[in-house]
Amino acid sequence: MQDTIQIQVNGEPKAWRSGATVADLLQDLEITSERVAVELNLEILDRAAFVQRPLMDGDRVEILSFIGGGAEEFRH
C-alpha cells in the first residue's frame, strides 16, 4: 500500500500518493500540461519542473487553465 500525503488542489483538500510529481498530478487529473500554468505554494512553476518536482505533504497547488479565443472581425 502506498503512503499518502495531504495536498490542496485549487483550494480543495486531497489525499495524494507520496512520491508523485506535479506532472503525475496533472496526468492523473487528465489535464494537458501544455494548456495550464501551475502555481505551487504561491510560486509559478516552469513547465520543465513539472516532471522534477515531487509533491510534498501540505503543498498548495493551483492549476490555471488557458482559455483560447480571439477578437472577432467586424464587417461593415
Secondary structure, 3 states (H helix, E strand, C coil): CCCEEEEEECCEEEEEECCCEHHHHHHHCCCCHHHEEEEECCEECCHHHCCCCECCCCCEEEEEECCCCCCCCCCC
